[in-house]
Amino acid sequence: MPVTPRLFTPLTVFDHELLPNLLNCREPGELITFYNVFLQHAEPISKKMQQNTSPDEYVVLAEHAHAIKSSSYSIGAIRLAVLLTELEEAVHAGNRDATATLLRKLGPLCELTFDAIRQHVNELSIR
Amino acid sequence: MNPAQHQSGPAAAHVLILDDDPVYTRILAHQLKQHGFECTICHKDKELLVRLKKGLNPDVFILDYHLGAKEASGLDLCRKLRAYVNKPVIMLSANDSLETKVSCLNAGADQYIVKPCNIAELLARIGVVLRNSPARVHPSDRPPTTLQLDDELTLEWETGKMSGPTGAHMQLTDKEAALLEVLVQHRQSPVSRYEAFQSIYGFDMSPDNRSIDILVSRLRKKIESVNRSIHIKTLRGQGYRLCL
């Protein structure tokens, strides 16, 4: 069976090239709009997720993970998207230990990701 | 042929995207507009209904399977759009399970694409559904959220109210309305209990499950109470068929 690269390659926190390639657009103003929509959408949801730490709230947690998973991929937040996918899968599989472990990683990764996107937005805005 | 050019005329084909993710929908709409499509975005099922009632008439619907806990499921919307509006539906979902794909296709989806999808694939699939879709015009005397079963029997999307001649009406449950929608879609050929079950519940039916038979029995009684000219026929070994 072929080995998936994700097992060995550290995933990028934020891939700057993914969105421009997806949109076929390098116009800074246009890109900034998309990044800002993502931040406005994902940040409040990620905060709610970090509050859903009790196993009773894991179903809601999976709903939230699902809600920002696709946009995280699309915007280039690869590591976050993978973590959200794994989190959703862990909840659906009823794996509480894995869910708790992934949940602990979520806060720091969100901070890292959102900071990287904000920094990139700042760079785009002075171009 | 450019997939954005619908066979009904030179105007760009109109795509309605229903997905609760504001970022993903914007990206998709941007990509489709670059290829000449006109796009409308809806984030909630209620928003879709309002737009349809106001006369929005897209050529193709792109639906997310999972619209959030408080929304109707993409499966229910797919089945309803196929029964009421009868326009092509493409399901877009992160869910790649065979059961879900089969359920959506049985519920009337023309295509099922797993997210994240490549725009080239999506364009090709939109092209396929538009090529296979004859231009349909809704009669202007009724909103697209009213299903006209025959001259004298209608079903309302929002309320599930079935109305017959002389003002007689009957309230259908969600599942009864769903079964009627499935039967309407399969007017030309019988629908098996398995197909009907998957279209309504979204998963496989066990052989000893009698849900569809019970639903058919209840729906028959309700239809007969408002219009005796329509009935559900049992075709042995094949399933059920709506006879108008």
Interface residues (C-beta under 8 A of the other chain):
Chain A: L19 L22 L23 N24 C25 F34 V37 F38 H41 A42 V60 E63 H66 A67 I68 K69 S70 S71 Y73 S74 I75
Chain B: D20 D21 P22 V23 Y24 R26 I27 H30 Q31 Q34 H66 G68 A69 A94 K115 P116 I119
